[in-house]
Amino acid sequence: MKILMAPDSFKGTMTSIEVINYLEEVARRHFDPLEVVKVPIADGGEGTVDSLVLATGGEYRWARVSDPLGRPVNAKYGIIGGKTAVIEMAQASGLPLLSPQERNPMLTTTYGTGQLIKAALDEGIREFIIGIGGSATNDGGIGAAQALGVRFLDSRGNDVGFGGQHLARICTIDAEAMDPRIKGSKITVICDVSNPLTGPNGATAVYGPQKGASEEMLKALEEGMKNYEEVIKRFSGKDIGSTPGAGAAGGLGAALMCFFGAVLKPGIDTVLDYVGFDRLLEGVDLVVTGEGRIDGQSVFGKVPVGIAQRCKSKGVKVAAIVGSIGPEAWKVYDHGIFSIMPTVNRDMSLEEALNNAVDLLKDAADRMFRFIRLGMDLR
C-alpha cells in the first residue's frame, strides 16, 4: 500500500507535517507493508514556508522585524533552489501574533512584511513567492510599501503614519525612493481569495470583523480604503482596486501589484507545481488530504479540492479528514474527494475540540483507515 499524505494545517492546533505524522502513526496499524509519501501543503497562509522548504530541500532564514503593532518579532522565511525566497506575511503581520484584545485594524500595519522582503533582498534574492493569508491588517499594504521606501503623503506633503487609520489621509504617492532592487525582482503572490479592494465583497467588509473592527471602525476603514483606491488609480493609471485578489490580506494584494509589479496566483496550484505534486502521484494507491473545516466554499481554491482535482486527472482516489463538516460539503464530491471523515466524534464545545485535537485526529484516522481496510477486504 502506498499512501500520499497531503493535508493543510489544522489552524490553531496542528501544522501540516504534524497532521501527516499522526496519520502515518495510525495508518501503520492497519497496512503492512506501507509506503508513505509526506507532502505538507499550504495555500498561501500558515505553513507555506514549511511546505515549500521541506518539499524542495530548501533552507530557513530568520529576520528581526516589526509585528502588526510595531513590536520586534523573529520571523521565519525560506530560500528554495538557492534563488527564491518564500515569505508568509503572517509571520510578520499575522493575526496569531496578537491577542484578541489587541486586534485593531485601525492600528495594525504590514510594515514587518516589507522588512522581510528587504531581508531577502539584502541576501541577494530577486525571486519571491509571498503567501498573504492570515493577516491582522487592513492598511492596504502601505506598511509593506513604506518599509521599502514608498511614501504616502497627506495634503501638507507629510508622510502619513502606520495602520488603516491613515488611509483616508493619503493624497499623493511618491515612489521615487523605493528600493531599486524591487524593479529587478520577480514577485509571485499566492492567496486563496479573490476579493476586490472595496465594496461589499472588499477587504474591509468581508475580513475586517475577524481582525477586530467594530461597526464604527468598518465605516472609517472603508472610507479610507476608497480614498486609497482613488489615489492608487491616479498614481498608476490602472484600476488595480477592482482586480481579483486586490483586497487579499487587507489590501496588501493591491500594494504588491501596484508598487512591486507582483503577479497574483491561486495558492494551491502554485504550491503543488513547486513541490512537483503530479510526479509524486506515480504509483500511489490513495491520497489523504484535509484541513480544519470543509464546506461548500472549499471548492473555491481550498487545499483538499485543489489536491483532489490533480488526483482525479490521474485516476487516484482521495479521502479527506477534517476538523468539522460545514454546509454543502457534499459539493466537494464532484471534484474528486470520495469520502470525508470528521474528527469530532461526540457532542462537545469548540474549546474541548481544540484542546483534544490530537486524540480526535487519531481516532478519526483509525475509523477512516478501518473503513478503507474493510473495502479492500470486500474487494
Backbone torsions as a table, in degrees:
resi	resn	phi	psi	omega
1	MET	NA	130.4	178.0
2	LYS	-122.6	116.6	-177.0
3	ILE	-116.9	129.0	172.3
4	LEU	-98.5	124.5	-178.4
5	MET	-108.8	117.9	-174.2
6	ALA	-142.2	66.7	177.1
7	PRO	-89.1	160.3	166.4
8	ASP	-80.0	172.3	173.7
9	SER	-68.0	155.6	169.7
10	PHE	-97.7	94.1	-166.7
11	LYS	-53.7	132.1	178.9
12	GLY	88.1	-8.1	-177.7
13	THR	-131.6	-51.8	-173.9
14	MET	-141.0	141.4	172.9
15	THR	-75.9	167.8	179.3
16	SER	-59.2	-45.3	-177.9
17	ILE	-68.6	-32.0	175.5
18	GLU	-65.0	-43.2	177.3
19	VAL	-59.2	-44.9	-179.4
20	ILE	-59.7	-45.6	-177.4
21	ASN	-64.3	-38.0	176.9
22	TYR	-68.1	-39.9	178.2
23	LEU	-63.2	-42.1	179.4
24	GLU	-62.7	-43.6	179.8
25	GLU	-54.7	-44.9	-178.2
26	VAL	-74.6	-39.6	-177.7
27	ALA	-60.6	-34.4	-177.6
28	ARG	-69.6	-14.5	173.9
29	ARG	-73.7	-22.4	-170.3
30	HIS	-113.6	-18.0	-176.2
31	PHE	-130.5	127.8	178.5
32	ASP	-152.0	117.0	5.1
33	PRO	-78.2	158.7	179.9
34	LEU	-139.6	129.1	172.2
35	GLU	-111.8	127.1	-178.2
36	VAL	-113.9	127.6	173.7
37	VAL	-104.2	118.5	-174.7
38	LYS	-99.0	120.0	-179.6
39	VAL	-133.0	85.4	176.2
40	PRO	-62.5	134.7	-171.8
41	ILE	-126.8	147.5	171.6
42	ALA	-148.3	166.8	-175.2
43	ASP	-124.4	25.4	-179.0
44	GLY	117.5	-13.2	178.2
45	GLY	-101.6	-147.1	-179.4
46	GLU	-53.5	129.6	177.4
47	GLY	96.9	-4.1	-178.3
48	THR	-62.8	-43.5	178.8
49	VAL	-61.6	-49.6	-179.9
50	ASP	-59.6	-43.7	-178.3
51	SER	-56.9	-50.3	-175.8
52	LEU	-76.3	-35.4	178.2
53	VAL	-66.2	-45.9	-178.9
54	LEU	-67.1	-39.1	-176.4
55	ALA	-72.4	-26.6	-174.6
56	THR	-111.3	1.8	-177.5
57	GLY	69.0	33.5	-179.0
58	GLY	-79.4	-168.1	-177.2
59	GLU	-128.7	152.1	177.2
60	TYR	-94.9	150.6	172.2
61	ARG	-133.2	158.0	177.8
62	TRP	-130.0	145.8	177.9
63	ALA	-139.5	144.7	176.1
64	ARG	-88.9	113.5	-174.8
65	VAL	-134.2	-179.1	178.9
66	SER	-91.4	138.2	174.6
67	ASP	-81.2	-177.1	-175.6
68	PRO	-58.7	-21.9	179.7
69	LEU	-107.6	13.4	174.8
70	GLY	87.7	5.6	178.7
71	ARG	-85.0	149.0	-179.6
72	PRO	-69.2	140.1	179.1
73	VAL	-149.1	147.6	175.4
74	ASN	-87.3	121.6	-177.3
75	ALA	-117.2	140.8	-176.8
76	LYS	-99.9	141.0	168.1
77	TYR	-140.6	173.3	-176.2
78	GLY	-125.0	157.5	172.8
79	ILE	-121.7	120.6	179.6
80	ILE	-120.4	144.9	-178.9
81	GLY	63.3	12.5	178.9
82	GLY	73.1	-2.3	-174.4
83	LYS	-140.4	-5.6	-175.6
84	THR	-120.6	127.9	176.1
85	ALA	-91.9	135.5	174.4
86	VAL	-109.9	119.8	-174.8
87	ILE	-123.5	133.7	169.3
88	GLU	-104.1	117.3	179.4
89	MET	-61.5	-26.1	-179.4
90	ALA	-65.2	-21.4	177.1
91	GLN	-63.4	-31.7	-178.6
92	ALA	-109.3	-31.8	-171.1
93	SER	-128.7	28.2	-172.7
94	GLY	-93.7	157.1	-180.0
95	LEU	-60.4	-36.7	-180.0
96	PRO	-63.4	-14.1	179.6
97	LEU	-79.0	-8.5	-177.7
98	LEU	-117.2	147.8	170.6
99	SER	-77.2	160.6	178.3
100	PRO	-54.3	-34.2	-178.6
101	GLN	-72.2	-22.5	-176.8
102	GLU	-88.9	-9.1	-175.6
103	ARG	-69.8	117.4	-179.2
104	ASN	-158.7	96.1	-176.4
105	PRO	-68.4	-6.6	170.7
106	MET	-69.3	-28.8	-173.9
107	LEU	-105.8	-28.8	-171.9
108	THR	-70.9	146.9	-174.0
109	THR	-132.8	152.9	175.4
110	THR	-93.4	14.4	-176.6
111	TYR	-53.6	-41.9	-179.1
112	GLY	-62.4	-31.3	176.8
113	THR	-65.5	-41.4	175.3
114	GLY	-62.0	-36.5	177.9
115	GLN	-65.5	-35.7	176.8
116	LEU	-63.7	-43.3	177.4
117	ILE	-60.5	-43.3	179.9
118	LYS	-63.0	-38.9	179.2
119	ALA	-60.4	-41.2	178.8
120	ALA	-70.4	-37.6	175.8
121	LEU	-59.9	-41.5	179.9
122	ASP	-63.2	-23.9	179.7
123	GLU	-85.5	-3.2	180.0
124	GLY	96.7	4.3	-178.4
125	ILE	-76.3	138.7	178.1
126	ARG	-131.4	5.1	174.6
127	GLU	-123.1	132.9	-173.9
128	PHE	-132.9	141.4	164.6
129	ILE	-118.2	118.5	-175.8
130	ILE	-119.0	115.7	174.7
131	GLY	-88.2	130.3	-172.9
132	ILE	-119.7	30.3	175.5
133	GLY	-86.4	157.6	172.0
134	GLY	78.6	28.1	-174.7
135	SER	-77.0	153.3	173.9
136	ALA	-103.5	9.2	-165.9
137	THR	-115.9	158.4	173.1
138	ASN	-146.0	45.1	-174.6
139	ASP	-102.3	12.1	179.8
140	GLY	69.0	9.8	-178.4
141	GLY	79.0	9.2	-177.8
142	ILE	-65.2	-31.0	179.3
143	GLY	-61.6	-46.6	179.1
144	ALA	-61.4	-40.5	178.8
145	ALA	-67.9	-38.5	178.1
146	GLN	-61.5	-37.9	-179.7
147	ALA	-64.2	-21.7	-178.7
148	LEU	-110.7	19.8	168.5
149	GLY	99.5	-1.9	177.8
150	VAL	-77.5	135.7	-178.6
151	ARG	-109.0	136.7	176.8
152	PHE	-115.7	116.9	-168.3
153	LEU	-111.8	143.9	178.0
154	ASP	-87.2	-170.2	-175.4
155	SER	-65.3	-19.5	178.9
156	ARG	-98.2	3.5	179.8
157	GLY	83.1	13.2	179.0
158	ASN	-94.6	149.3	176.7
159	ASP	-66.6	135.5	174.5
160	VAL	-78.7	167.5	-179.5
161	GLY	-86.2	-158.9	-176.7
162	PHE	-101.5	147.5	174.6
163	GLY	104.8	162.6	-177.6
164	GLY	-62.2	-22.9	-179.1
165	GLN	-63.2	-19.0	-175.9
166	HIS	-96.6	-3.3	-178.0
167	LEU	-60.6	-36.6	-177.7
168	ALA	-69.4	-18.4	-176.2
169	ARG	-89.4	-11.3	-175.2
170	ILE	-71.6	127.1	177.0
171	CYS	-112.6	-37.3	179.8
172	THR	-141.2	161.9	179.2
173	ILE	-124.6	133.0	179.5
174	ASP	-122.8	110.0	-178.2
175	ALA	-105.9	14.0	-177.5
176	GLU	-61.4	-34.3	-177.3
177	ALA	-94.9	10.1	178.9
178	MET	-60.6	142.3	-180.0
179	ASP	-50.0	116.8	-175.4
180	PRO	-63.2	-19.6	-179.0
181	ARG	-68.3	-21.0	178.8
182	ILE	-62.2	-40.1	-176.4
183	LYS	-64.4	-23.9	178.5
184	GLY	-97.2	13.9	-176.7
185	SER	-108.5	153.7	175.0
186	LYS	-109.8	119.0	-175.0
187	ILE	-120.8	120.4	175.1
188	THR	-109.0	123.7	179.6
189	VAL	-104.7	127.5	180.0
190	ILE	-114.5	133.5	179.0
191	CYS	-156.3	165.0	-177.2
192	ASP	-114.1	20.8	177.5
193	VAL	-126.4	155.0	-177.7
194	SER	-124.9	23.1	-176.2
195	ASN	-67.7	142.4	172.4
196	PRO	-75.1	-179.2	-176.0
197	LEU	-73.5	-41.0	-175.0
198	THR	-130.3	176.4	177.2
199	GLY	95.1	-178.3	-176.3
200	PRO	-62.5	-22.7	176.6
201	ASN	-107.0	12.7	-175.4
202	GLY	-82.6	-179.3	-175.4
203	ALA	-56.1	-46.7	-174.1
204	THR	-71.4	-51.1	-174.8
205	ALA	-62.6	-40.5	-174.0
206	VAL	-83.9	-43.2	-171.2
207	TYR	-111.0	-11.1	-179.9
208	GLY	-56.8	-44.7	-177.6
209	PRO	-58.9	-40.2	-178.3
210	GLN	-71.6	-13.8	178.1
211	LYS	-96.2	6.5	174.8
212	GLY	102.0	8.5	-176.8
213	ALA	-78.8	129.2	172.7
214	SER	-79.9	173.9	178.0
215	GLU	-58.8	-39.8	179.4
216	GLU	-65.7	-42.8	178.2
217	MET	-63.1	-41.3	-178.4
218	LEU	-58.5	-41.9	179.2
219	LYS	-64.3	-44.7	-179.5
220	ALA	-66.3	-41.9	-179.5
221	LEU	-66.7	-39.4	179.7
222	GLU	-66.4	-41.2	176.9
223	GLU	-62.8	-42.1	177.7
224	GLY	-63.9	-40.1	-179.3
225	MET	-67.6	-36.3	176.2
226	LYS	-63.7	-41.4	176.9
227	ASN	-62.4	-46.4	179.2
228	TYR	-59.0	-41.8	179.3
229	GLU	-60.3	-42.3	179.3
230	GLU	-67.7	-39.5	178.7
231	VAL	-65.7	-41.4	177.0
232	ILE	-60.2	-40.7	-179.2
233	LYS	-62.7	-41.3	177.7
234	ARG	-68.0	-38.2	-177.0
235	PHE	-69.1	-45.5	-172.6
236	SER	-99.2	-19.6	-175.4
237	GLY	76.7	9.0	-178.5
238	LYS	-126.8	149.5	178.2
239	ASP	-90.0	65.0	-176.6
240	ILE	-64.6	-29.3	-177.2
241	GLY	-58.4	-27.8	-179.6
242	SER	-91.4	-4.6	179.1
243	THR	-67.2	132.4	177.6
244	PRO	-54.1	129.2	-179.5
245	GLY	95.3	-8.8	178.8
246	ALA	-61.8	-31.4	-179.5
247	GLY	-85.8	0.1	179.4
248	ALA	-61.9	142.6	178.7
249	ALA	55.5	42.6	177.3
250	GLY	65.3	30.6	178.6
251	GLY	96.9	-0.1	177.1
252	LEU	-60.3	-34.5	178.2
253	GLY	-55.9	-43.4	179.8
254	ALA	-63.4	-44.0	-178.6
255	ALA	-64.5	-42.3	-178.8
256	LEU	-65.5	-36.8	177.3
257	MET	-71.1	-46.0	-173.5
258	CYS	-70.1	-49.0	-172.1
259	PHE	-93.5	-31.2	-174.0
260	PHE	-108.3	-0.9	179.1
261	GLY	67.8	26.7	-177.4
262	ALA	-71.8	154.5	174.2
263	VAL	-111.7	128.7	179.4
264	LEU	-91.3	133.3	179.0
265	LYS	-133.8	153.8	175.8
266	PRO	-59.1	133.6	-173.6
267	GLY	-62.6	-50.2	-171.4
268	ILE	-65.7	-41.7	-179.1
269	ASP	-66.1	-38.7	179.5
270	THR	-63.9	-44.9	179.9
271	VAL	-65.0	-44.6	-179.6
272	LEU	-62.0	-36.9	176.9
273	ASP	-65.5	-42.7	-178.3
274	TYR	-65.7	-35.8	-178.2
275	VAL	-85.2	-3.0	-179.7
276	GLY	67.2	43.9	-172.2
277	PHE	-59.8	-43.8	-177.8
278	ASP	-59.3	-38.7	178.2
279	ARG	-66.8	-36.8	-178.8
280	LEU	-68.4	-17.2	-179.3
281	LEU	-75.7	-11.3	-177.3
282	GLU	-58.4	123.9	176.9
283	GLY	77.1	5.0	-178.3
284	VAL	-80.6	134.9	177.8
285	ASP	-88.2	-34.2	-174.6
286	LEU	-150.5	142.0	172.2
287	VAL	-114.3	130.9	175.3
288	VAL	-111.8	121.4	177.8
289	THR	-124.1	-172.9	179.2
290	GLY	160.2	174.9	176.4
291	GLU	-166.8	-177.7	-175.5
292	GLY	-65.2	-33.3	-178.6
293	ARG	-151.0	141.0	176.2
294	ILE	-127.8	136.5	178.6
295	ASP	-155.3	-169.1	-177.2
296	GLY	-61.3	-27.1	179.5
297	GLN	-75.4	-11.6	-177.8
298	SER	-66.4	-18.1	179.7
299	VAL	-71.8	-11.5	-178.7
300	PHE	-98.3	68.3	170.0
301	GLY	87.8	7.8	179.0
302	LYS	-78.1	159.7	-172.9
303	VAL	-55.8	-53.7	-175.4
304	PRO	-57.6	-41.4	-178.9
305	VAL	-72.4	-39.2	176.4
306	GLY	-58.5	-41.1	177.6
307	ILE	-68.3	-44.6	-177.5
308	ALA	-62.2	-36.3	179.5
309	GLN	-65.7	-37.7	176.0
310	ARG	-65.7	-41.3	-178.0
311	CYS	-69.1	-36.0	-178.6
312	LYS	-59.9	-40.3	-179.2
313	SER	-69.5	-19.4	179.8
314	LYS	-100.9	-2.2	-179.6
315	GLY	74.5	23.8	-179.5
316	VAL	-100.3	132.6	-178.4
317	LYS	-76.3	147.1	-176.0
318	VAL	-130.4	133.2	171.7
319	ALA	-119.6	144.9	-179.7
320	ALA	-116.9	135.9	173.4
321	ILE	-116.4	126.7	-169.6
322	VAL	-137.5	158.9	176.8
323	GLY	-67.1	-44.8	-179.6
324	SER	-150.0	158.8	178.8
325	ILE	-111.8	125.1	-179.1
326	GLY	-103.1	-175.9	-178.4
327	PRO	-57.5	139.4	174.8
328	GLU	60.5	28.6	177.8
329	ALA	-62.1	-23.4	-180.0
330	TRP	-57.2	-20.6	-179.0
331	LYS	-60.2	-26.9	-177.7
332	VAL	-69.6	-19.3	179.7
333	TYR	-64.0	-28.5	179.2
334	ASP	-75.0	-7.7	-176.4
335	HIS	-111.6	11.3	172.7
336	GLY	111.4	-4.1	174.8
337	ILE	-86.9	126.5	-174.8
338	PHE	-91.6	-27.9	-176.3
339	SER	-155.6	149.1	177.0
340	ILE	-123.4	128.0	176.6
341	MET	-116.3	113.6	178.1
342	PRO	-81.8	151.6	179.9
343	THR	-82.9	-28.6	-178.8
344	VAL	-70.9	121.4	-172.7
345	ASN	-115.3	6.8	178.4
346	ARG	-165.8	171.4	175.7
347	ASP	-63.4	127.7	179.5
348	MET	-161.0	158.9	176.6
349	SER	-78.0	162.9	176.0
350	LEU	-59.7	-40.2	179.7
351	GLU	-60.0	-43.4	179.6
352	GLU	-65.2	-41.0	179.8
353	ALA	-62.8	-42.2	-179.9
354	LEU	-68.6	-40.3	-178.2
355	ASN	-69.1	-23.2	-177.8
356	ASN	-116.1	28.0	-172.2
357	ALA	-59.0	-41.2	-177.1
358	VAL	-66.5	-48.4	179.9
359	ASP	-62.9	-38.4	179.1
360	LEU	-67.0	-38.8	177.8
361	LEU	-63.3	-45.4	-179.2
362	LYS	-62.9	-40.2	179.0
363	ASP	-64.2	-44.0	179.5
364	ALA	-64.6	-40.2	178.3
365	ALA	-62.6	-40.2	178.4
366	ASP	-61.2	-45.8	178.3
367	ARG	-62.3	-42.9	-178.6
368	MET	-63.7	-48.0	-177.8
369	PHE	-69.9	-29.2	173.8
370	ARG	-62.9	-43.3	178.4
371	PHE	-63.8	-41.2	179.4
372	ILE	-65.0	-41.5	177.0
373	ARG	-61.8	-41.8	178.0
374	LEU	-60.4	-46.5	179.6
375	GLY	-60.7	-39.7	178.2
376	MET	-64.0	-41.3	-178.8
377	ASP	-68.2	-40.0	178.5
378	LEU	-62.7	-39.0	-179.9
379	ARG	-65.4	NA	NA
